[in-house]
């Protein structure tokens, strides 16, 4: 039973010696009986009833009876009573035997050592841990310190006292675990250094592995016919860049190859800075350069032709028909805006027969061009002048000539830094006719009506001036206008069914035709309006 008393062997009520029976007096004379071996405990119950044993005190257990060497008196276990002397009589007194075997590891009676080796160290009870306290599992090696917890009350322990046992060695003082703390510090430092190095590498290189991004494979360089890429691929070999230098000016423009003889078409305002003594250089799309000479030019149409010699492998551009163009048709513009050669832009035809005038820097009107233009939203910038406007078939339908500026500048390039989506091109039908005239005759031929117009008239329509610029008659005698019955002060309001609102518009409509063409004009004189037929005459251009 675990009654809070020592756990070592002790006398309990069922193992206490029975009271002695009456016998010889303990002090009777006679030799003491020789001690003999203790008989084996009886296996059966005691014949006489045992008295109730009192509650054992909290003292070390009483030693059991063991044989004592001859001549040595035994002392009472508890120290009470007199020493036992030699017994008298021939036979020893009868003793009741204990119910259990004697404990071979018990201590000898108080007062003398036994003839055996000292008993092994006493096994001390281990208190049961309090509820909720974790029980550490047994392990080898030094125990790791556990975090402090609430103190657990320890039950009192009873130790079996052995006066003959050597004293237990004092526990060695615990050594401070300085080595473990130093190892933790070193490990933290090494971890920090490694972590910092890894972080710096990742920040600089992004990761430990190279990044591989998905990418499409190689495709065929061919493109669908009619695409911008296909149009550009076919047109670029026939486009050139012009660099012009004169005494006071220089400029950059674009041109197209007309034939294998080296004729190149461009704008008049592109080659104008060269004058009669300047230099014109042509650079082809492949990078080859050659000097060019002026063949002819015309300021009224803003067209010019130059020629290169000794150049092989020329790729003339095919010419289309501007009469076939419809509003909304896709187009591609090619040129060298701001000297960026072989620049390709795209757009649509925004309008047709858009009357525009450009030039006029000289002030006398001799350098003003009148163009019945194609309007496009394909980006056109300074440097695109003279370049081709191409349809989806790769054919030239116009020569890029002017852009609309945000201001009212008379500069054909608009006097501004870039396109605002309003570009104008000379229709190829008109450009072809003028180019042929410049190549064949060195000059262009203008269609005329034989009358001088009042450019300052602000009313609706084009009014015939009272006098010519030189003071002569405004209607040439014998000319087309006189033949049609036109007089000074008449106002032309319609050309071939199309309304005209200014003198510039009338000139543009006339320039869109060739000499000999017949026009139907609507003329208003005073309050009367009538229709006349006029056959166009000719005049040399400048």
Secondary structure, DSSP 8 states (H G I E B T S, - for coil): --SSS--S----TTTS-----S-S-TT--S------------SS--SS---------SS----------TT-----TTS-S-------SSS-------SS---TTS---TTS--SS--------------TT-------SSS--------------------TTS------------HHHHHHHHHHHHHHHHHHHHHHHHHHHHSSSS-----------S---TTSHHHHHHHHGGGEEEEEEE-SS-EEEEEEEE-STT-EEEE-HHHHGGGTTT-EEEEEETTS-EEEEEEEEEETTTTEEEEEE-S--S-----B--GGG--TT-EEEEEE-GGG-TTEEEEEEEEEEEEEEEE--TTSSSTT-EEEEEEEE-S---TT-TT-EEE-TTS-EEEEEEEE--SS----TTTTSSS--S-EEEEEHHHHHHHHHHHHHHSS-EEEE-SB-B-TT--SSSEEB-SB-TTSSBSB-TTSHHHHTT--TT-EEEEETTEE--SHHHHHHHHHTS-TT-EEEEEEEETTEEEEEEEE-EEEE--
